[in-house]
Amino acid sequence: MYLCQSVLPTLHTPYIMVRIEYVITAGGGKNTVSGKNERARTVKRIWSEDEKAAVLKHLQTSILLKKLPGKAAIDKCIESEGALANRSWRNVKDFCRNLIDK
């Protein structure tokens, strides 16, 4: 843990300086001075042909219209297809977004 000090002029009286102290915490996160958030690393899993076919079977009209499907449609797709049991609704939505952007 480090203690840093900054001296900043105030808006009302430019000749008076205000001392601001803040603490830099080690370990990152939202409280870092740089403002960068650390996120957990995830392992990228390649989509199988069965998973791709299941998504296209249920959400093909949305993809062809270049509209992202909603959460309800994605949840219905995941429930009806066993191949998508290991995918979250967010994974399916990202897959659809990538297909639309191509």
C-alpha positions as a LaTeX table, in Angstrom:
\begin{tabular}{lrrr}
\hline
Residue & $x$ (\AA) & $y$ (\AA) & $z$ (\AA) \\
\hline
Met1 & 0.00 & 0.00 & 0.00 \\
Tyr2 & 1.37 & 3.37 & $-1.01$ \\
Leu3 & 0.32 & 6.83 & 0.12 \\
Cys4 & 0.36 & 9.46 & $-2.61$ \\
Gln5 & $-0.22$ & 13.18 & $-2.38$ \\
Ser6 & $-1.42$ & 15.57 & $-5.03$ \\
Val7 & $-1.61$ & 19.33 & $-4.87$ \\
Leu8 & $-4.39$ & 20.87 & $-6.93$ \\
Pro9 & $-5.57$ & 24.49 & $-7.27$ \\
Thr10 & $-9.17$ & 25.18 & $-6.27$ \\
Leu11 & $-11.66$ & 26.71 & $-8.69$ \\
His12 & $-12.64$ & 29.67 & $-6.50$ \\
Thr13 & $-9.27$ & 30.81 & $-5.29$ \\
Pro14 & $-6.43$ & 29.95 & $-7.65$ \\
Tyr15 & $-3.75$ & 31.01 & $-5.16$ \\
Ile16 & $-4.77$ & 28.54 & $-2.44$ \\
Met17 & $-3.67$ & 24.98 & $-3.02$ \\
Val18 & $-5.61$ & 21.97 & $-1.74$ \\
Arg19 & $-3.79$ & 18.83 & $-0.68$ \\
Ile20 & $-5.48$ & 15.57 & $-1.66$ \\
Glu21 & $-4.27$ & 12.26 & $-0.29$ \\
Tyr22 & $-5.26$ & 8.92 & $-1.70$ \\
Val23 & $-4.16$ & 5.36 & $-1.21$ \\
Ile24 & $-2.96$ & 3.10 & $-3.98$ \\
Thr25 & $-3.89$ & $-0.48$ & $-3.18$ \\
Ala26 & $-1.88$ & $-3.39$ & $-4.48$ \\
Gly27 & $-3.70$ & $-6.12$ & $-6.34$ \\
Gly28 & $-5.61$ & $-4.07$ & $-8.89$ \\
Gly29 & $-9.37$ & $-4.05$ & $-9.17$ \\
Lys30 & $-11.62$ & $-1.01$ & $-9.40$ \\
Asn31 & $-9.70$ & 0.95 & $-6.78$ \\
Thr32 & $-6.49$ & 1.32 & $-8.76$ \\
Val33 & $-5.29$ & 4.77 & $-9.69$ \\
Ser34 & $-4.86$ & 3.80 & $-13.33$ \\
Gly35 & $-8.58$ & 2.99 & $-13.53$ \\
Lys36 & $-8.04$ & $-0.31$ & $-15.31$ \\
Asn37 & $-10.11$ & $-3.21$ & $-14.05$ \\
Glu38 & $-8.65$ & $-6.65$ & $-13.83$ \\
Arg39 & $-10.89$ & $-9.44$ & $-15.07$ \\
Ala40 & $-10.75$ & $-13.17$ & $-14.74$ \\
Arg41 & $-9.19$ & $-15.01$ & $-17.64$ \\
Thr42 & $-11.51$ & $-17.43$ & $-19.39$ \\
Val43 & $-10.57$ & $-20.27$ & $-21.66$ \\
Lys44 & $-11.89$ & $-19.88$ & $-25.19$ \\
Arg45 & $-13.89$ & $-22.90$ & $-26.29$ \\
Ile46 & $-14.34$ & $-23.49$ & $-30.00$ \\
Trp47 & $-17.93$ & $-23.91$ & $-31.17$ \\
Ser48 & $-18.72$ & $-27.42$ & $-32.41$ \\
Glu49 & $-20.76$ & $-28.00$ & $-35.54$ \\
Asp50 & $-23.68$ & $-29.29$ & $-33.43$ \\
Glu51 & $-23.72$ & $-26.11$ & $-31.35$ \\
Lys52 & $-23.59$ & $-23.90$ & $-34.45$ \\
Ala53 & $-26.41$ & $-25.86$ & $-36.09$ \\
Ala54 & $-28.56$ & $-25.61$ & $-32.94$ \\
Val55 & $-28.16$ & $-21.83$ & $-32.77$ \\
Leu56 & $-28.88$ & $-21.38$ & $-36.47$ \\
Lys57 & $-31.92$ & $-23.68$ & $-36.26$ \\
His58 & $-33.63$ & $-21.50$ & $-33.64$ \\
Leu59 & $-32.23$ & $-18.02$ & $-34.21$ \\
Gln60 & $-31.66$ & $-17.96$ & $-37.98$ \\
Thr61 & $-34.39$ & $-15.42$ & $-38.70$ \\
Ser62 & $-32.93$ & $-12.91$ & $-36.21$ \\
Ile63 & $-29.46$ & $-13.38$ & $-37.64$ \\
Leu64 & $-30.65$ & $-12.95$ & $-41.24$ \\
Leu65 & $-32.52$ & $-9.78$ & $-40.26$ \\
Lys66 & $-29.28$ & $-8.59$ & $-38.59$ \\
Lys67 & $-31.04$ & $-8.21$ & $-35.23$ \\
Leu68 & $-29.67$ & $-9.64$ & $-32.03$ \\
Pro69 & $-32.09$ & $-12.05$ & $-30.37$ \\
Gly70 & $-33.32$ & $-11.24$ & $-26.89$ \\
Lys71 & $-32.58$ & $-13.16$ & $-23.73$ \\
Ala72 & $-35.94$ & $-14.95$ & $-23.76$ \\
Ala73 & $-35.38$ & $-16.32$ & $-27.28$ \\
Ile74 & $-31.84$ & $-17.39$ & $-26.39$ \\
Asp75 & $-32.98$ & $-19.13$ & $-23.19$ \\
Lys76 & $-35.66$ & $-20.98$ & $-25.15$ \\
Cys77 & $-33.03$ & $-22.07$ & $-27.67$ \\
Ile78 & $-30.69$ & $-23.33$ & $-24.92$ \\
Glu79 & $-33.48$ & $-25.24$ & $-23.15$ \\
Ser80 & $-34.66$ & $-26.99$ & $-26.31$ \\
Glu81 & $-31.19$ & $-27.99$ & $-27.56$ \\
Gly82 & $-29.01$ & $-30.35$ & $-25.56$ \\
Ala83 & $-25.91$ & $-29.34$ & $-27.51$ \\
Leu84 & $-26.01$ & $-25.88$ & $-25.89$ \\
Ala85 & $-26.13$ & $-27.14$ & $-22.31$ \\
Asn86 & $-22.56$ & $-25.98$ & $-21.63$ \\
Arg87 & $-23.07$ & $-22.49$ & $-23.07$ \\
Ser88 & $-24.47$ & $-19.48$ & $-21.26$ \\
Trp89 & $-27.02$ & $-17.18$ & $-22.87$ \\
Arg90 & $-24.26$ & $-14.58$ & $-23.09$ \\
Asn91 & $-22.07$ & $-17.00$ & $-25.10$ \\
Val92 & $-24.93$ & $-17.60$ & $-27.54$ \\
Lys93 & $-25.62$ & $-13.87$ & $-27.89$ \\
Asp94 & $-21.92$ & $-13.16$ & $-28.56$ \\
Phe95 & $-21.91$ & $-15.92$ & $-31.18$ \\
Cys96 & $-24.93$ & $-14.34$ & $-32.90$ \\
Arg97 & $-23.30$ & $-10.90$ & $-32.73$ \\
Asn98 & $-20.16$ & $-12.23$ & $-34.39$ \\
Leu99 & $-22.20$ & $-13.84$ & $-37.16$ \\
Ile100 & $-24.07$ & $-10.58$ & $-37.80$ \\
Asp101 & $-20.87$ & $-8.53$ & $-37.88$ \\
Lys102 & $-19.23$ & $-10.73$ & $-40.53$ \\
\hline
\end{tabular}
